[in-house]
Amino acid sequence: MKKKLVIPKFKNEDEERDFWTKIDVTDYFNANDFEKASFPNLKPTSRSISIRLPIYLLTRLKEKANAINVPYQSLIKGYINQGLNFN
């Protein structure tokens, strides 16, 4: 570690934002100072989209999802994930 970082009390978010934009954290930390962090309970954010599917395809998706007891939108996401090889 380099210099000691003293973080003041902030009156509001704007004051805090100004503080962090004016300092250079490399004056206070080395890359070796950091530890790997894990956040296992965080869920990725989702965004709603619209997609047009033929009725027969949506019907088959819902039938397949019902057969394996999963929500059909989750099944669609799984298929997209497999198709993009994100496993």
N, C-alpha and C positions, 0 to 999 in steps of 0.2 A: 504494500500500500504506500502511496505517496503522501500527500498532505491529508490532514483530517478534514472531512467534509462536515460542516456545521449547517444544519438545515433549520432555518428560522420558522417561527409560527406564522402562518399565512392568514390574512383576513378573509380572502376569497380565492376562488380558482384562478382568476385573472392574475393576481399577485403571484400565485404559485407558478403559473405558466411563464410569467416574465422571469422569475428566478431561474427556472430550468433552461430557458432559452438563452440566458446570458452566461451560464457557466459551461466550461468544457470538462466533462467527466474524466477525460484522460489525464487531467491535472491531479485527479484524486484516486484513480484506480488503474491497476495494470490488468491485462487480460488474465493473468494467473490468479488474481484476487477473486474471480467469479467461480461459483459452484454451479453445477448442472442442477436445474430444477425440473420437477415433474408435477404436472397438474392432472392427475388421472380422472378426476370427476368433471372436468370441463367437457361440454358438448360442443361440437362444431356448430357454428351459426348456420341457419338455413334461410333460404329466400324462396318465396313462392314464385313459380313461373306458370305460364300457360302453354300448353302444348296440345295440338290437335291430333287426335288419333282416330283411325277408323273405328266405328262402333264395334265391329267384330273383334278387333284387337283388344279394345278395352274390356269387352266381355270375357275373352279368353284370359286376360290378365287377372280379372276378378275371380274367375273360376279357379285358376291355378293358385292364387293367393288363398282362397277359401280352402282348397284341398290341403295346403300345407300350413294353414292356420296362421297366416301373417297378414297384416294390412296390405292392400294392393299397392298403395303408394310406396311402402317400404320395399316391396318386391321390385317395383320399377327402379327404385334407387339402387337396389342390389344388382339388377341387370346392367344398368348404366355403369356402375362401378366395375363390374366384371369386364364389360366391353372396353373400358378405358384402361384395364389392367392395373387398377389401384390397389387391389387385394388388400 
